[in-house]
Amino acid sequence: MNSLAGLTAAVLLGASAAVAPAAAADTYAHRLLGKAAPDECFAGIGQPYPPGPPCARGQAKVNQSYVWGMTRVGRQVWFGTGANTHCLTSGSGLADADPVVNDDYVCEFAESQVAKEHPTVPDALGDIRVPQIWLYDAGVLTNRTAEVMASDADARRLRSTLGMRAAGNAGGVVLFAGPSLTSTLNVFAFDAVTKRFLGSRTLARYGNARTFLAAAGDLYLGAGIGPDGGLGGAVLRWRGNRIAPFLFDRVATLPAQAADLAYADGRLYATTWSTARPTTDAQIAGVWRSPPLPLDGAGWTQVWQAGSYEKDPLTTTTYGVGGVAAYGGWLYWGSMHVPLKATKAHQAAYPQPTEETRNAQIRYTQRAATIWRGRDLGTPEQQIELLYGESVLPVYQPTGGAWAPVPTGWTARYGKSGFGNTFNNYTWRMTVAGDRLYVATMDWSYLVHLLSDTAPPTDPAGWGADLWTFPSADSPAQPVNVSGLGNHLNYGIRTMAADGDDLYLGLANPMNLRTDPADSVPEGGWELIRLDRTVS
């Protein structure tokens, strides 16, 4: 992170002005149901953690940053957290593990007491903390983590889990899944009726999981293989019960890890992230279509991949595809772009000799989320539309050492990438509630000012995650909220669960040093929010 001080100016020079369409006609009210509390004291990078909180020495710190996986069972909402996820992504995903501290957050990496005391924890993941499992039921929020920690074996498994990235339920069982320090997949189960903890298992063949999907009477899990799922993917069908909750059948083997799942027309659709080193189109981020259910493991086909839009070959390899949902006779999906991932790839492959060319490299490798839809996918009548995106993108020409604008071959139906906001980089989730499709983003504009003291400021009115809605399949998206739902430090809406016309929202907020309720800045840490819609 410290190595990217020139980023902000370069990005802002190329930033498009945010579009301000008419707000959604219906009215929405959001309520904060739960919030992460400070759980540690911080006295400086590399220093032992003082007792507390409350903190007689040092300052309070809130490690639990994401509602990462969430599922609704009737009036119950179960969710699992991820701690210091921003630090883990920077250290592991971006290979940028220089310790950093500012007014908003700290990432200690190798200087963390966890890394120093546990040699098996990689330096890049030194900010790992034990994830938590929570239940919101009848207006009461309870932390169920202690039940997992009561058994030595389950406690060891939980301590090795990077976060509860996926959650789902079926047959009266609530399941959580998350990647581990050993590049395996840890799964935890609770009884939805008694709320009793049922145990945990490690699935050694898999290294990541991002989503569960209940469809046509079954529960499916999208998984990745290898470290962070970077070696390939799979779709698993759960065949367990309360007595044996960890039974899965593999019903798809994919060339890239499954990110999100949707069900339409008797089939599953899986979005994927590019593999760590893709060499074929099948390993590039895309959308895959299953054969008709029930599934037996064969017959999946790729119906779209990012290279059909992105013309820079190296940037293409850094794409992910995230949220996906069936709505109005179409399948909708959106792209995901880890901030600076494409920049890092270009810096490694094509080092630049001057400040001017280095800034150009930073500027021209930024991408905002694109929104797509398709119907009759995988058939001769296949139709795909770009709803929000670009007609031209910058492409690096290695032979000439310059960037050139190259047509993507697409014209957006409604608007620019990121719903007109350059910093909307993730299509993190899509969910249908009532008669509307909702799209949740990550907006990293607040983070930008932390990377450079000299760059122009971003607009505070745009800080915080966005929630957009398509009121029909014939209409452009409308903003529900574009400022973090009351807390501009909420840079992402990581997950959503529908409840009729309404939504439960799981927020991502990594600002682990923002813990003073008496100052003028909102607090860091995850938030659970309910969004109620009043139909006009």
Summary of the structure (lengths in Angstrom):
residues: 536
radius of gyration: 21.8
end to end distance: 45.6
largest distance: 68.4
contacts: 1982
relative contact order: 0.15
helix: 16%
strand: 41%
